[in-house]
Amino acid sequence: MRSSAADPAPAPDLVYGANRDLTSKISTHLFCIAPNNSGSTFLSRALATCRAAWSLPDEGQKIPGYVGPVTTRGAELAIWAAERRAMQLFADPQRHNWPRTRKAWYFHARAQSPEASVFVAKSSQQVLQVGQLAEHFHNAKFLFMVRNPYALCEGICRNHRRRFGRQSQRQAVSKRSLEAAAAAHAVNCLRQQRNNIEVFGARGVFFTYEAMCAAPEQVAKQVYSLVPELADLNLRQRLPVKGRYFEMLTDMNARQVARLTAEQLAAFNQVFQEHQDVLDYFGYGRR
């Protein structure tokens, strides 16, 4: 049966870190720093197709051997930045063992070429850990990305209700509405990302989800300017993002924002109005 032009290319033969000494092979560590629901899964999987890239089969926090708190358990998994205590937990260096984590990541890494030299990883809570990553990983570089907070919050709320149901939402987010918690999560992530850019901007590049969708070749050039080994980065390809189906990079903002009710918009804006400075910093106006 002949494959259509829309079908993904066959997966290449891979080499595995378990069989290699990656300590001597990896010259750059590249981290995708973005809040959850911001398009970083597509970005990281596109990076993984580069011949110079070592990548992980899943988010860094989901790899066996990772040592640190994770956002993958419980009803607060997508709104971990809504509460100060949770942010402090993920940002606490005493909760992490980066040498052990690095060893586990190297073991599970895979690449298209044994000569690959750039290690790529992402986990949403790394928005809070940029300083630690810069300290513990040789030649650490960063791709800083944000997304329109209304679309981000819509995705969080819709996925949360689908997974946990409406009855559990208030108990799951410290007795405040899911919308209020999602909005607090969004603005706290944006504020932390602003700090990341201001402190570590020289070690990375910044772009928005919207820019990546509208001008993928330009974003690929930004990545190339930071890590020239990734000259073959292609953001116009079908990649597995959710489950097993493959999709092209598509700006979903308009579709997601159109789903919002007046009540949801009011709940988001009640939080956003107190953080207008950080929305303005990234060019996101209120609706």
Number of C-alpha atoms within 10 A of each C-alpha: 3 5 8 7 7 11 13 15 11 6 8 10 9 13 17 19 22 15 12 15 11 21 13 8 15 19 15 18 21 27 23 23 28 28 29 24 18 22 24 23 22 20 22 21 20 20 27 24 21 21 20 25 28 34 29 25 14 16 14 22 22 14 17 12 16 20 17 17 16 17 18 12 9 9 18 22 15 25 26 28 27 22 16 11 11 16 18 12 16 22 21 15 14 9 12 16 13 18 13 13 19 18 17 19 27 23 20 20 26 25 25 20 17 18 14 20 22 26 26 24 25 23 22 24 23 21 27 24 19 22 16 15 19 17 12 13 16 14 15 20 25 27 23 23 25 26 24 20 26 26 20 24 30 25 21 24 21 15 13 22 15 10 10 13 11 11 9 14 20 13 13 19 20 13 11 12 14 28 23 22 28 30 27 23 25 29 21 21 27 25 16 18 24 18 14 20 19 10 12 17 16 11 15 22 18 16 17 19 22 19 16 20 18 14 11 18 16 14 22 19 16 17 22 15 14 18 17 12 18 22 15 16 23 17 23 14 15 18 22 15 17 10 6 8 10 15 17 15 20 13 15 15 18 10 10 16 19 10 13 16 11 9 10 18 17 15 18 25 19 14 18 23 11 10 16 15 13 19 19 11 12 17 11 15 13 14 10
